[in-house]
Amino acid sequence: MATKMLRFVDLEQRMPHKRAAEERRKDFGEIYEEYVPEAAADQAGRCSQCGVPFCQVHCPLHNNIPDWLKLTAEGRLQEAYEISQATNNFPEICGRICPQDRLCEGNCVIEQSGHGTVTIGSVEKYITDTAWEKGWVKPVRPLEERPESIGIVGAGPAGLAAAEQLRRKGFQVEIYDRYDRIGGLLIYGIPNFKLEKEVVERRAKLIADSGVTYHTNCDVGGATSFDSLRQKHHALLIATGVYKARDIKAPGVGLENIVPALDFLVASNRKGLGDSVPAFEDGSLNAEGKNVVVIGGGDTAMDCVRTAVRQGAKKVTCLYRRDRANMPGSQREVANAEDEGVIFEWLAAPQAFLGDKQVSAVRAFRMRLGVADATGRQTPEPVEGSEFDIEADIVIKALGFDPEDLPNLFDVPELQVTKWGTLKTDFRTFETSLEGVFAAGDIVRGASLVVWAVRDGRDAAEQIEKFLAKKSAAAKSAAA
């Protein structure tokens, strides 16, 4: 066990044991095993305890990372857990799925000095999994119950984080979600090898045990009108996320077996949960024995290629129009995919989809990176005469997500949106154009990370409390 910090000089970085690629290709189990206590303490003891902790600065939640690393190194795990959960509603989830290589670990000072980052995500996961095992994770018990009722539309990370924070303050909270399970994309969008569903389900149960009421299979804007929710609750939070798949314009895009990424992932996750999934069972959304081409370079694309491998695909190819250094997804996920046999075609983009009724191949052309655009990223340009074909029995479009048309979906045309279709809010208060209606997460930010959704949900809860306090004070003043 570590007896002091600053051990990065004489102790090498060691991740938890990662199962062999050949073994993990055969199942959907998580690929990393747990740290043993001594290893977790040793790795936490590598922290340099920076005066300015860049790991904390670059965490959207500003988790107190050096503090809980020091406590872990000293074997004080319960205290480490208390510090960890003070700023994060789902530390065991973020420890598993956050792209630490782009956030905390990527900005670790000892990583920059060439000693290899502290394994922050793995230690965070170890702390919280131990806390669950030891019974330290308890439902929220507010000191005082408050009469105000708050409705939340969407049971993803932003909605759940806001719900738990509002329950801490004593508010009565109800969540409305279109799906039959709680968790949003945590349940249906992220594969088990990154986040086993039992992890999400136990957290959802904990929030329910804290007094939050769930309404599943709830069609807000349909059978349940948005106006009725406004009348029922003192405030509303919209945390629906973004689910509308971006499409691609190319000849043949309408052929059969060209599918959106979320359709493919939801079918796989539902099958893993024991549901009957006709589109999987008839082979439409099952990669077994097929040549699979995934278009895109984000984390969703990585989820798709690695899912296809586990389903028994014959060959899996990822087509991305930029190079490896410029892809938006986690480099750690790319490395895992390569280990598992995925072929990456960098600087390649689809030109057309070939086939009669069903897709049989993707015609692509090579790209080169030209001048930088307004965002600072180099613009991909096609290389003339570089066309080549990739055999494909199924093509998965992982091009990102856009917001659904919520003003139309909810039948509230006065709900204002931005030019990108996201909900327009006051960035300080999270309030939309409708009084008492707030919004948080991807539906405001655009498709982003789970950790940012958690941050937005927590911040929105704080602003909702201020709104209700101001409203209550105004009512008392008027009555006087």
N, C-alpha and C positions, 0 to 999 in steps of 0.2 A: 504493500500500500504506500502511496506517496506520502512523504513526510514534509515536503515543502513544494513551493511552486518553482517556476522558471527551469523546469527539467528538460526543456526542449533541446538544450545543448548536448546532453548525454543520453536522451531517450528518443528513439525514432518514432515517427508517426505510425500508428497501427489502427486500421479500421477493424471493426468486428469481422469475424470470419465470414467470407463470402462463398456461398456454395458454388461448386464448379459449374461452368456454363452448360456442360452436357447434362448435368443433373437438373438444373433449374429450368432448362428448356422443356422439361416433361411435365411441369406442374405450375400452378399459379401461386405457390407459396412465396412469402417474402424472401428476398435473395440474401439478406444479411441476417446472421444469427445475433443473439444478444451478447453484449459484453459480459464477461465474468466480472465480479466486483473489483478484483485486484486490477484488472486491465482497464476498467473504466476510471478508477482512481488514478492510475498511472498516466493515462492519456489526458485526463483533466489537469493533472499536475504539470503538464507541459506548458500551460498558459503562462504568459509573461506578465499578467496583471498590469497591463498598460495604463499609464496615467490618462491617456485619451484612448478608450477602447473602440477602435474602428469597427470591430465586429458588432458592437452594440449600436454604433452610429448608423451602420448600413443594414440593420434589421428594421423592417417596417414597424415592428412592435416595440423597438428599442428595449428588447429583453435585457435583463441585468446579467449578461452572460458571464463576465469575469467572476461575479459573486457566486453564482451557482456552480461554476467550475471549481472554485476554491473550496467550497463546502463539499463537493463530491470528492475532491482529492483528500479531504480530511475525514471522509467516511460519514459525513453528517447529511445523509441523503434526505431525510424528512425535511430538514431546513432548506436543502437545495430545491426540493419540490415546491415548497411554499414560495420561495423566491421566483421560481420558474413560472408557476401558475398565476402569480400576481399580475403579470403583464400579458399573459397569453391564455386564452380559454381552451386551446387545444394543443398543448405542447407535444403530446405524443403523436399527433397528426403532423404538425409542422416538422417535428424531428424526422419524420419519414419522408415527406414529400416536398419540403421546401428545396429549391435549388441552392443549397448552401454554397456551392462553388461560385455562384454569382452574388451572393449576399454576405452573410457573416464570415464564412470560411474563406471566401475569395478576398476578403479585406483584412484577414488576420495578419498582424504585424510579423509574426514569425514565418508565415507563408511568404510574405514579401521579402524576408531576409534569407530565404532559401532553405529553411529547416523543415518545411512541411507544416501545413496548418494544424491547429488543434481540431480534433474531430468533434466539432460542436454539435452537429445534428445527431450523431450517434449517441453522444453523452446525454443530450436532451431526451431522446427516446428512452434510454436506459433509466434515467431518473424517474420519468413518469410511468413507465411500465412497472418499475419497482413499487412506485406509490400505489398503483392499482392493486398489485399483488399483496401489498402489506395492509390495504384498507385505509390508506391515508386520504384517498380521494372521496370527498363527501358532497352531498347535494347542498345547494345554497339554502341557508336558513336566514332570511332577512330579520333584522332586529325588530322591525315594525312593519305590519302590512298597511299598504296604502290603497285607497279606494279606486284610484284612476286605473283605467283599463287601456292596454295598448295592443293593437293588432299588428302582426307582422306577416307580410305576404312573401313567402319564400323560406324554405327550411334548409338553405345551404349555409356555408360558413358565416357569411355576414349576418343573416337572420338569426342563427343560433347564438352567435357571440353577443349580439344585441339583446336577445332574449335573456341570456344568463346575467348580463350586466344589469338589465332592468329589474330582474327578480332580486338581485342583491340589494336594490334600492327599495324593494317592497311592492313594486307595481304588479298588477294582475296582467299576465301576458298570454296571448293566444297566437299560435302560428298556423297559417293557412298555406297548404302546398298542393300542387297539382298531382304529385306522384303518390304512390302507395307506401313509400318508405321515407323516413326522415334522413336528410343528409345532402340532398341535391346531387351535384357532381361528385361529391365525396363517395356516394354510394354507387351511382350509375356511370360516372365518367372516368374514374380512376381505377385501373386494374388492381387485383388482389396482390400481385407481386410487389406493388409499391405501397399499398394500403389495404390490409385485410379488413373485410367488412365488419368483423366483430369489434374492431377498434372504434369504428364510427357508431355502431349500434349501442355499445355500452355508454358512449358519451351522450348519445341522444336520450338514452334511458335516464342517465344522471340528470339531464336538464328537465326531463319530465318529472322526475322525483323531486326536483326543486320547486315544482308547482306550475310549470309552463304547460299549457294545454295545446295539443296538436290536433289539427283538422287535416287529414290526408284525403287524397282523391277529391280535392276541392277546386272546382273550376271558377276561379275569380274572374268576373266579367261575363260568366255564363250563368250557371245555376245560382251562384253566389254573386250578387251584384257588388260592385266596388262602393257604390253609394250606401248600401246597407252596412258595409263594414265601417264606413265613416260615421254613420249614425250610431253604431254599436259601441265604438271605442272613442276614447278621449284623444288618441293620436294613432296614426298609422305609419308603419315603416315598410317601404317597398324594397325588397332585397331579392329580386327574382333571378338575378344573374343574366347572362346573355346566352341564348341557345340557337339563334338563327345561323345556320352554317353558311359561310361564304362560298360562292360558287366560282367556277372557272369557265371562261368563254373559249371554246375550241371546237372544231368539227368533231362530231361523234360523241359529244359529252352526254347526249341523251340515251346512249346504248345501255342495255341492261348490265347489271353487276358493276356499275360505277356508283359508289355509295358515299354518303357523308360519314365522317369519322365518328360522330356521336352515335349514329345508328348502329355502327359496327361495335362500338364499345359498350353501349347499353345492352345490346343483345348478348354479348359475352358475359357481362356482369350479371344480368338477370339469370342466365343459364347457371352461372356459378352460385347464385342464391337459391337455386332449385325451382325457378319459375319455368313454366312451359313457354317456349319462344319459337313459334312456328317458322319465322324467317331464319332462325338458326338451324332448326331441325330439318328444313327442306334444303339446306345448303346455301341459301342466298347470302347469309351473313356469317358463314362458317368458312374459315380459310383452309381447312384440312385438305391436303393433297393438291393445293392450288398454287399457281404463280401469283403472288400478291405484289402490287405496286402501290406505295403510299406516297402521296404528293404533299410536301410540306416539310418544315424543319423545326417546328416548335415541340413543346413537351407532349402535345396531343399526338403528333406524328410519331414520337418515340413510343407512346403508349400503344399506338396501333401496330407498329412493326413488331414490338415485343409480344403483343397479344397474338398476332398472327403466327409467330414462331411457336408459341405454346399450343396453339390449336393444331399444329402439325402441318403447316404450309410447306409446300415443296420448295419454294424459293421466295424470299422477301427482299424487295428492293425499295429503297427510299430515294425519291427524286427531289432534289432541292436546288433552287436556282442560284443560290449564292454558295460561297465556299464554307468550309467547316468553321473558320474563325468568325464568320458573320452570321451564323445561324442563331436564332433566338432561344433555342432549347438548351437544356443543361448538358454541358460537355460530359458530365458523369453518366448521364443517361445514354449518350451516344456511344461512349466506351462500353457500357453494358450491352447495348444492342449489337455492337460489333463482335463482342465476345460470343454472343449467342447466334452469330451467323448471318446477321443482316448485312446486305450489300448497300453501300451508299454511293449514289451517283451525284457527286457534288457538281456545282455549276452546270446544271441540266434542268430544262423546263419542258413541260409537255407542249407539243405543237398540235397534235390531233390524237383521237382515239380511234383505233381500227377495229373492224368487225362488221358482221352482218346484222344480227339481232343483239347478240351479246358481245361485249368487248373481248378482243383476242390479243391486242397489243397496244402499247402506248408508243406513239412516234414522238421522240423528243429531239431537242437540238441543244448543242453545247452553248454555254453562256460565258461571257467575260464581264468583269466588273469595270464599269466606266467611271465617269466623274461622280462625285458625291451629290446627293440631292439635298433638299432643305433640312432633312433630319441629320445629315452628316454621313449617311450610309451610301456606299457606292452603288450606283444603279446598274442592275444586270442588263446586259445587251446580248442579243443572239449572235452567234458566230455563223456567218453565211456558209452553207454547204456542209454543216456538221451534223445533219440529221442521222438518227439511229433509232432502231426499234427495240422495245423491251416486251417480251412475251408476258401477257397478263390475263388471268382468269377472273380476277377481281381487282378493281382500282378503288382506293380509299382516298377521299379528298379531305385532307387535314390542313385547311387553309385559314383557320381561325373562325371566330364567331362574331356576329353582329347582334344588336338588340332587336327584340321583337317590337312591333308597333304597339306599345302599351296604351297610348291614348285611344286607339281603335279597339284593341283587345279588351280593355277595361270599360269601354264606352264612356270615357271622360276626355272629350276633345280639349278641354281647358288645361289638361296636364301637359306642360310645355316640355319639349325635347330640344336637344342641340342639333346641329347640322349632321352629326354622326348618328342620331337616333337615340343616344343615351338621354336619360332624364336630366333636365336642367335643374340644378339646385344652387342654393346659396352655399358657397364653399365653406363658409364659417359655421353655418347652422345646420346644414344638410336638409333644409326645408325646401320642398318643391314649390311650384307655382300655386299649389293648393294649400291653404292654411291648415296646419296640423298634420300634413302629410309629408313624410320625410323619405329619403331614399339613400341607399348605401350599397357599396360593393360594385360588382362589374356593371350593373345597370346604370351606374353613374360614371365609373372609371373607364369602362370598356373592358374587354377580356383581359384578365390579369391573374395574379397569383392568389392562392388561398390565403396566404399570410396578409396580403393587402386587404382582402375581404374581411378578415378578422379585425384588423385595425379599424377599418371603416365602420364595422358594426359596433365596436366599442365606442368610437367617437360619436356615432349617431345616437347611441343610448344616452350619452352624457348631454347631448343637445336636446333630446326629447325631454329629459328631466328638467332642464332649464326652461324649456317652453312651457311645460305644465306648471312649474313653480311660478312663472311670470303670469300665466293665465289665472292661477289660483289667487295670487296677490291682487290682480286687477279685479276679480270677482268680489273679494273681501272689501276692497276699497270702495267699489260701487255700492255694496250693501251697507257700508257705514255711512 
